[in-house]
């Protein structure tokens, strides 16, 4: 583990941990250590003479409301990290991928960088499921267009599954499953087939579904079985 991350287990933010290291307050095996990036055994680290608390990787789901940004910090808007209890915010946790500010639903935050990387990468096929409400009546033509891979202005989207749940003259409801997550991708795909989005919610990341008991703005740590399922999906078990 990086020294700054190990020192942060003492209840510091990553920035505070780096300042403590620079000030000579952090020791490894009794010796002052000033390289924040050095790899260490957390059990051998002391901050102001005390051993940081043991802590494993952290996995948290958040039901993101509209208006909140998917970032660790922002000067103008509330972030998904701001929604966490203070003890969790101090764990140098970050979101897996991004949701636009007006998009709601499931955001996964973790300290597990390897899992986060694999969940984002199309190579590991961790599909993301979105529930979309759009203008106009969706038909089998749009289902076929999504399945064939839509050509957008700057890239061709990978084939996506579109399941129509409701189809009315004014608006339709559908679930779409993507294996990638380009900037504004879902919005652009619906616009490309002539059905601008009205609302969008992410419902699933790989094996992890949004807990229906979570209200917008609420969060909870993942259960052991949920973490294990994600690791199996990404071949990290």
Phi and psi in degrees as GROMACS dihedral restraints (atoms count N, CA, C in turn):
[ dihedral_restraints ]
;  ai    aj    ak    al  type     phi  dphi    fc
    3     4     5     6     1   -61.0    20    10
    4     5     6     7     1   147.3    20    10
    6     7     8     9     1   -61.2    20    10
    7     8     9    10     1   -41.9    20    10
    9    10    11    12     1   -65.8    20    10
   10    11    12    13     1   -33.9    20    10
   12    13    14    15     1   -70.3    20    10
   13    14    15    16     1   -39.8    20    10
   15    16    17    18     1   -64.6    20    10
   16    17    18    19     1   -42.1    20    10
   18    19    20    21     1   -66.1    20    10
   19    20    21    22     1   -31.6    20    10
   21    22    23    24     1   -65.9    20    10
   22    23    24    25     1   -19.3    20    10
   24    25    26    27     1   -64.7    20    10
   25    26    27    28     1   -13.1    20    10
   27    28    29    30     1   -78.6    20    10
   28    29    30    31     1     5.0    20    10
   30    31    32    33     1    98.6    20    10
   31    32    33    34     1    16.6    20    10
   33    34    35    36     1   -98.9    20    10
   34    35    36    37     1   156.4    20    10
   36    37    38    39     1   -74.3    20    10
   37    38    39    40     1   165.6    20    10
   39    40    41    42     1   -61.2    20    10
   40    41    42    43     1   -38.2    20    10
   42    43    44    45     1   -64.2    20    10
   43    44    45    46     1   -43.3    20    10
   45    46    47    48     1   -64.4    20    10
   46    47    48    49     1   -36.7    20    10
   48    49    50    51     1   -64.1    20    10
   49    50    51    52     1   -42.1    20    10
   51    52    53    54     1   -64.9    20    10
   52    53    54    55     1   -37.5    20    10
   54    55    56    57     1   -66.2    20    10
   55    56    57    58     1   -38.9    20    10
   57    58    59    60     1   -64.3    20    10
   58    59    60    61     1   -38.3    20    10
   60    61    62    63     1   -64.5    20    10
   61    62    63    64     1   -47.1    20    10
   63    64    65    66     1   -62.4    20    10
   64    65    66    67     1   -30.0    20    10
   66    67    68    69     1   -84.0    20    10
   67    68    69    70     1    -0.8    20    10
   69    70    71    72     1    79.3    20    10
   70    71    72    73     1    18.8    20    10
   72    73    74    75     1   -87.4    20    10
   73    74    75    76     1    -5.5    20    10
   75    76    77    78     1  -112.6    20    10
   76    77    78    79     1   130.2    20    10
   78    79    80    81     1  -123.4    20    10
   79    80    81    82     1   146.9    20    10
   81    82    83    84     1  -122.3    20    10
   82    83    84    85     1   121.5    20    10
   84    85    86    87     1    54.2    20    10
   85    86    87    88     1    36.6    20    10
   87    88    89    90     1    84.4    20    10
   88    89    90    91     1    -6.1    20    10
   90    91    92    93     1  -106.4    20    10
   91    92    93    94     1   137.4    20    10
   93    94    95    96     1   -60.2    20    10
   94    95    96    97     1   131.7    20    10
   96    97    98    99     1  -119.4    20    10
   97    98    99   100     1   130.9    20    10
   99   100   101   102     1  -119.8    20    10
  100   101   102   103     1     3.5    20    10
  102   103   104   105     1   -97.0    20    10
  103   104   105   106     1   101.5    20    10
  105   106   107   108     1   -61.8    20    10
  106   107   108   109     1   -24.5    20    10
  108   109   110   111     1   -93.0    20    10
  109   110   111   112     1    -2.3    20    10
  111   112   113   114     1   -66.4    20    10
  112   113   114   115     1   147.0    20    10
  114   115   116   117     1   -85.3    20    10
  115   116   117   118     1   130.0    20    10
  117   118   119   120     1  -138.7    20    10
  118   119   120   121     1   161.3    20    10
  120   121   122   123     1   -87.9    20    10
  121   122   123   124     1   117.7    20    10
  123   124   125   126     1   -54.2    20    10
  124   125   126   127     1   -27.2    20    10
  126   127   128   129     1   -67.3    20    10
  127   128   129   130     1   -18.3    20    10
  129   130   131   132     1   -98.8    20    10
  130   131   132   133     1     5.2    20    10
  132   133   134   135     1   -99.1    20    10
  133   134   135   136     1   139.3    20    10
  135   136   137   138     1  -130.2    20    10
  136   137   138   139     1   134.4    20    10
  138   139   140   141     1  -115.6    20    10
  139   140   141   142     1   117.1    20    10
  141   142   143   144     1    53.3    20    10
  142   143   144   145     1    36.7    20    10
  144   145   146   147     1    85.9    20    10
  145   146   147   148     1    -8.2    20    10
  147   148   149   150     1  -108.5    20    10
  148   149   150   151     1   147.1    20    10
  150   151   152   153     1   -81.4    20    10
  151   152   153   154     1   128.7    20    10
  153   154   155   156     1   -59.7    20    10
  154   155   156   157     1   149.5    20    10
  156   157   158   159     1   -63.3    20    10
  157   158   159   160     1   141.7    20    10
  159   160   161   162     1   -66.0    20    10
  160   161   162   163     1   136.0    20    10
  162   163   164   165     1  -153.8    20    10
  163   164   165   166     1   131.5    20    10
  165   166   167   168     1   -85.6    20    10
  166   167   168   169     1  -170.7    20    10
  168   169   170   171     1   -66.7    20    10
  169   170   171   172     1   151.4    20    10
  171   172   173   174     1  -115.1    20    10
  172   173   174   175     1   136.8    20    10
  174   175   176   177     1  -134.3    20    10
  175   176   177   178     1   120.5    20    10
  177   178   179   180     1  -134.9    20    10
  178   179   180   181     1   134.7    20    10
  180   181   182   183     1  -101.9    20    10
  181   182   183   184     1   142.2    20    10
  183   184   185   186     1  -124.4    20    10
  184   185   186   187     1   137.9    20    10
  186   187   188   189     1   -91.2    20    10
  187   188   189   190     1    96.7    20    10
  189   190   191   192     1   -75.1    20    10
  190   191   192   193     1   125.9    20    10
  192   193   194   195     1   -84.8    20    10
  193   194   195   196     1   165.6    20    10
  195   196   197   198     1   -64.2    20    10
  196   197   198   199     1   146.8    20    10
  198   199   200   201     1    94.4    20    10
  199   200   201   202     1   -11.8    20    10
  201   202   203   204     1   -98.2    20    10
  202   203   204   205     1   137.2    20    10
  204   205   206   207     1   -95.2    20    10
  205   206   207   208     1   146.8    20    10
  207   208   209   210     1   -87.9    20    10
  208   209   210   211     1    84.1    20    10
  210   211   212   213     1  -156.5    20    10
  211   212   213   214     1   167.9    20    10
  213   214   215   216     1   -85.8    20    10
  214   215   216   217     1   -25.3    20    10
  216   217   218   219     1  -157.6    20    10
  217   218   219   220     1   151.0    20    10
  219   220   221   222     1  -157.1    20    10
  220   221   222   223     1   139.0    20    10
  222   223   224   225     1   -78.7    20    10
  223   224   225   226     1   -21.1    20    10
  225   226   227   228     1  -108.4    20    10
  226   227   228   229     1   -35.2    20    10
  228   229   230   231     1  -121.9    20    10
  229   230   231   232     1   156.3    20    10
  231   232   233   234     1   -66.6    20    10
  232   233   234   235     1   142.8    20    10
  234   235   236   237     1  -109.9    20    10
  235   236   237   238     1   166.2    20    10
  237   238   239   240     1   -63.7    20    10
  238   239   240   241     1   -30.6    20    10
  240   241   242   243     1   -68.1    20    10
  241   242   243   244     1   -33.2    20    10
  243   244   245   246     1   -62.4    20    10
  244   245   246   247     1   -22.1    20    10
  246   247   248   249     1   -78.3    20    10
  247   248   249   250     1   -12.0    20    10
  249   250   251   252     1   -83.0    20    10
  250   251   252   253     1   154.3    20    10
  252   253   254   255     1   -61.2    20    10
  253   254   255   256     1   151.5    20    10
  255   256   257   258     1   -51.5    20    10
  256   257   258   259     1   -44.4    20    10
  258   259   260   261     1   -59.9    20    10
  259   260   261   262     1   -33.6    20    10
  261   262   263   264     1   -77.0    20    10
  262   263   264   265     1   -34.9    20    10
  264   265   266   267     1   -62.4    20    10
  265   266   267   268     1   -26.9    20    10
  267   268   269   270     1   -82.3    20    10
  268   269   270   271     1     2.4    20    10
  270   271   272   273     1   -94.6    20    10
  271   272   273   274     1    15.6    20    10
  273   274   275   276     1    55.6    20    10
  274   275   276   277     1    44.8    20    10
  276   277   278   279     1   -91.7    20    10
  277   278   279   280     1   148.6    20    10
  279   280   281   282     1  -141.9    20    10
  280   281   282   283     1   160.5    20    10
  282   283   284   285     1   -77.6    20    10
  283   284   285   286     1   150.1    20    10
  285   286   287   288     1   -93.4    20    10
  286   287   288   289     1   106.3    20    10
  288   289   290   291     1    75.2    20    10
  289   290   291   292     1  -168.5    20    10
  291   292   293   294     1  -137.3    20    10
  292   293   294   295     1   153.0    20    10
  294   295   296   297     1  -123.3    20    10
  295   296   297   298     1   141.5    20    10
  297   298   299   300     1   -59.5    20    10
  298   299   300   301     1   158.0    20    10
  300   301   302   303     1   -60.4    20    10
  301   302   303   304     1   -34.5    20    10
  303   304   305   306     1   -88.0    20    10
  304   305   306   307     1    -3.7    20    10
  306   307   308   309     1   -89.3    20    10
  307   308   309   310     1   139.4    20    10
  309   310   311   312     1  -108.1    20    10
  310   311   312   313     1   175.1    20    10
  312   313   314   315     1   110.9    20    10
  313   314   315   316     1  -154.3    20    10
  315   316   317   318     1   -72.2    20    10
  316   317   318   319     1   125.5    20    10
  318   319   320   321     1  -126.5    20    10
  319   320   321   322     1   130.2    20    10
  321   322   323   324     1  -100.5    20    10
  322   323   324   325     1   129.4    20    10
  324   325   326   327     1  -117.9    20    10
  325   326   327   328     1   140.4    20    10
  327   328   329   330     1  -154.3    20    10
  328   329   330   331     1   160.2    20    10
  330   331   332   333     1   -95.4    20    10
  331   332   333   334     1    -3.6    20    10
  333   334   335   336     1   -87.8    20    10
  334   335   336   337     1    93.2    20    10
  336   337   338   339     1   -64.2    20    10
  337   338   339   340     1   -36.6    20    10
  339   340   341   342     1   -66.5    20    10
  340   341   342   343     1   -44.0    20    10
  342   343   344   345     1   -64.7    20    10
  343   344   345   346     1   -42.8    20    10
  345   346   347   348     1   -58.1    20    10
  346   347   348   349     1   -44.2    20    10
  348   349   350   351     1   -61.7    20    10
  349   350   351   352     1   -43.2    20    10
  351   352   353   354     1   -72.1    20    10
  352   353   354   355     1   -33.0    20    10
  354   355   356   357     1   -68.2    20    10
  355   356   357   358     1   -28.9    20    10
  357   358   359   360     1   -81.4    20    10
  358   359   360   361     1   -34.2    20    10
  360   361   362   363     1   -72.4    20    10
  361   362   363   364     1   130.5    20    10
  363   364   365   366     1   -60.6    20    10
  364   365   366   367     1   -22.1    20    10
  366   367   368   369     1   -57.8    20    10
  367   368   369   370     1   -33.5    20    10
  369   370   371   372     1   -94.4    20    10
  370   371   372   373     1     0.2    20    10
  372   373   374   375     1    54.6    20    10
  373   374   375   376     1    42.3    20    10
  375   376   377   378     1   -88.1    20    10
  376   377   378   379     1    86.6    20    10
  378   379   380   381     1   -61.1    20    10
  379   380   381   382     1   143.2    20    10
  381   382   383   384     1  -109.4    20    10
  382   383   384   385     1   128.4    20    10
  384   385   386   387     1  -105.9    20    10
  385   386   387   388     1   127.5    20    10
  387   388   389   390     1  -120.0    20    10
  388   389   390   391     1   141.4    20    10
  390   391   392   393     1  -101.8    20    10
  391   392   393   394     1   121.6    20    10
  393   394   395   396     1  -119.3    20    10
  394   395   396   397     1   133.0    20    10
  396   397   398   399     1  -109.0    20    10
  397   398   399   400     1   124.7    20    10
  399   400   401   402     1  -131.2    20    10
  400   401   402   403     1   167.4    20    10
  402   403   404   405     1   -77.2    20    10
  403   404   405   406     1   143.9    20    10
  405   406   407   408     1    80.9    20    10
  406   407   408   409     1   176.9    20    10
  408   409   410   411     1   -92.4    20    10
  409   410   411   412     1   120.2    20    10
  411   412   413   414     1   -78.1    20    10
  412   413   414   415     1   145.6    20    10
  414   415   416   417     1  -132.6    20    10
  415   416   417   418     1   178.2    20    10
  417   418   419   420     1   -61.4    20    10
  418   419   420   421     1   -22.6    20    10
  420   421   422   423     1   -63.3    20    10
  421   422   423   424     1   -41.0    20    10
  423   424   425   426     1   -69.7    20    10
  424   425   426   427     1   -36.1    20    10
  426   427   428   429     1   -59.4    20    10
  427   428   429   430     1   -45.1    20    10
  429   430   431   432     1   -66.7    20    10
  430   431   432   433     1   -38.9    20    10
  432   433   434   435     1   -64.1    20    10
  433   434   435   436     1   -43.5    20    10
  435   436   437   438     1   -63.3    20    10
  436   437   438   439     1   -40.5    20    10
  438   439   440   441     1   -68.5    20    10
  439   440   441   442     1   -26.5    20    10
  441   442   443   444     1   -85.6    20    10
  442   443   444   445     1   -16.2    20    10
  444   445   446   447     1    95.5    20    10
  445   446   447   448     1   103.5    20    10
  447   448   449   450     1   -74.9    20    10
  448   449   450   451     1   136.8    20    10
  450   451   452   453     1   -88.9    20    10
  451   452   453   454     1   114.5    20    10
  453   454   455   456     1  -103.5    20    10
  454   455   456   457     1   179.8    20    10
  456   457   458   459     1   -63.6    20    10
  457   458   459   460     1   -34.9    20    10
  459   460   461   462     1  -119.5    20    10
  460   461   462   463     1    -3.1    20    10
  462   463   464   465     1  -164.9    20    10
  463   464   465   466     1   163.8    20    10
  465   466   467   468     1  -101.6    20    10
  466   467   468   469     1   120.3    20    10
  468   469   470   471     1   -66.9    20    10
  469   470   471   472     1   143.5    20    10
  471   472   473   474     1   -62.7    20    10
  472   473   474   475     1   152.5    20    10
  474   475   476   477     1   -52.6    20    10
  475   476   477   478     1   137.9    20    10
  477   478   479   480     1  -132.0    20    10
  478   479   480   481     1   149.2    20    10
  480   481   482   483     1   -92.4    20    10
  481   482   483   484     1   125.6    20    10
  483   484   485   486     1  -115.8    20    10
  484   485   486   487     1   118.9    20    10
  486   487   488   489     1  -113.2    20    10
  487   488   489   490     1   115.1    20    10
  489   490   491   492     1   -80.0    20    10
  490   491   492   493     1   123.6    20    10
  492   493   494   495     1   -99.0    20    10
  493   494   495   496     1   -38.8    20    10
  495   496   497   498     1  -143.3    20    10
  496   497   498   499     1   140.1    20    10
  498   499   500   501     1  -135.4    20    10
  499   500   501   502     1   110.1    20    10
  501   502   503   504     1  -123.3    20    10
  502   503   504   505     1   169.9    20    10
  504   505   506   507     1   -65.4    20    10
  505   506   507   508     1   -39.5    20    10
  507   508   509   510     1   -83.5    20    10
  508   509   510   511     1   -40.4    20    10
  510   511   512   513     1  -156.3    20    10
  511   512   513   514     1   163.1    20    10
  513   514   515   516     1  -134.5    20    10
  514   515   516   517     1   160.4    20    10
  516   517   518   519     1  -125.1    20    10
  517   518   519   520     1   134.4    20    10
  519   520   521   522     1  -152.1    20    10
  520   521   522   523     1   155.1    20    10
  522   523   524   525     1  -103.5    20    10
  523   524   525   526     1   135.6    20    10
  525   526   527   528     1  -126.6    20    10
  526   527   528   529     1   135.4    20    10
  528   529   530   531     1  -114.2    20    10
  529   530   531   532     1   122.4    20    10
  531   532   533   534     1  -113.2    20    10
  532   533   534   535     1   152.1    20    10
  534   535   536   537     1  -107.5    20    10
  535   536   537   538     1     9.6    20    10
  537   538   539   540     1  -146.8    20    10
  538   539   540   541     1   176.3    20    10
  540   541   542   543     1  -150.9    20    10
  541   542   543   544     1    67.8    20    10
  543   544   545   546     1   -72.0    20    10
  544   545   546   547     1   166.4    20    10
  546   547   548   549     1   -59.2    20    10
  547   548   549   550     1   123.7    20    10
  549   550   551   552     1    55.3    20    10
  550   551   552   553     1    26.7    20    10
  552   553   554   555     1   -61.1    20    10
  553   554   555   556     1   -49.8    20    10
  555   556   557   558     1   -62.9    20    10
  556   557   558   559     1   -43.5    20    10
  558   559   560   561     1   -59.2    20    10
  559   560   561   562     1   -43.2    20    10
  561   562   563   564     1   -68.9    20    10
  562   563   564   565     1   -35.2    20    10
  564   565   566   567     1   -66.2    20    10
  565   566   567   568     1   -44.0    20    10
  567   568   569   570     1   -68.1    20    10
  568   569   570   571     1   -38.9    20    10
  570   571   572   573     1   -62.9    20    10
  571   572   573   574     1   -36.0    20    10
  573   574   575   576     1   -65.8    20    10
  574   575   576   577     1   -26.6    20    10
  576   577   578   579     1  -101.3    20    10
  577   578   579   580     1    13.4    20    10
  579   580   581   582     1    82.8    20    10
  580   581   582   583     1    23.4    20    10
  582   583   584   585     1  -133.0    20    10
  583   584   585   586     1    78.3    20    10
  585   586   587   588     1   -56.3    20    10
  586   587   588   589     1   146.4    20    10
  588   589   590   591     1   -74.8    20    10
  589   590   591   592     1   145.5    20    10
  591   592   593   594     1  -102.0    20    10
  592   593   594   595     1   -41.9    20    10
  594   595   596   597     1  -154.4    20    10
  595   596   597   598     1   152.7    20    10
  597   598   599   600     1  -143.8    20    10
  598   599   600   601     1   133.9    20    10
  600   601   602   603     1  -134.7    20    10
  601   602   603   604     1   132.2    20    10
  603   604   605   606     1   -86.1    20    10
  604   605   606   607     1   130.3    20    10
  606   607   608   609     1  -108.2    20    10
  607   608   609   610     1   -24.1    20    10
  609   610   611   612     1  -153.9    20    10
  610   611   612   613     1   146.1    20    10
  612   613   614   615     1  -126.5    20    10
  613   614   615   616     1   110.1    20    10
  615   616   617   618     1    57.5    20    10
  616   617   618   619     1  -123.1    20    10
  618   619   620   621     1   -85.6    20    10
  619   620   621   622     1    -6.1    20    10
  621   622   623   624     1   -94.6    20    10
  622   623   624   625     1   118.2    20    10
  624   625   626   627     1  -102.4    20    10
  625   626   627   628     1   148.1    20    10
  627   628   629   630     1   -61.8    20    10
  628   629   630   631     1   126.9    20    10
  630   631   632   633     1   -68.1    20    10
  631   632   633   634     1   118.5    20    10
  633   634   635   636     1   -65.0    20    10
  634   635   636   637     1   -15.8    20    10
  636   637   638   639     1   -78.7    20    10
  637   638   639   640     1   -15.1    20    10
  639   640   641   642     1   -82.7    20    10
  640   641   642   643     1   124.5    20    10
  642   643   644   645     1   -83.9    20    10
  643   644   645   646     1   157.6    20    10
  645   646   647   648     1   -52.2    20    10
  646   647   648   649     1   130.2    20    10
  648   649   650   651     1    94.9    20    10
  649   650   651   652     1   -10.5    20    10
  651   652   653   654     1   -93.8    20    10
  652   653   654   655     1   161.8    20    10
  654   655   656   657     1  -146.4    20    10
  655   656   657   658     1   165.0    20    10
  657   658   659   660     1  -156.9    20    10
  658   659   660   661     1   154.7    20    10
  660   661   662   663     1   -73.3    20    10
  661   662   663   664     1   148.9    20    10
  663   664   665   666     1   -70.4    20    10
  664   665   666   667     1   147.2    20    10
  666   667   668   669     1   -73.9    20    10
  667   668   669   670     1   160.9    20    10
  669   670   671   672     1   -58.4    20    10
  670   671   672   673     1   -39.7    20    10
  672   673   674   675     1   -67.5    20    10
  673   674   675   676     1   -33.0    20    10
  675   676   677   678     1   -68.9    20    10
  676   677   678   679     1   -42.0    20    10
  678   679   680   681     1   -63.9    20    10
  679   680   681   682     1   -44.0    20    10
  681   682   683   684     1   -61.5    20    10
  682   683   684   685     1   -39.4    20    10
  684   685   686   687     1   -65.9    20    10
  685   686   687   688     1   -41.1    20    10
  687   688   689   690     1   -63.8    20    10
  688   689   690   691     1   -40.6    20    10
  690   691   692   693     1   -68.3    20    10
  691   692   693   694     1   -36.1    20    10
  693   694   695   696     1   -63.8    20    10
  694   695   696   697     1   -42.4    20    10
  696   697   698   699     1   -58.7    20    10
  697   698   699   700     1   -39.4    20    10
  699   700   701   702     1   -94.8    20    10
  700   701   702   703     1     9.7    20    10
  702   703   704   705     1    57.5    20    10
  703   704   705   706     1    44.7    20    10
  705   706   707   708     1  -115.1    20    10
  706   707   708   709     1     6.9    20    10
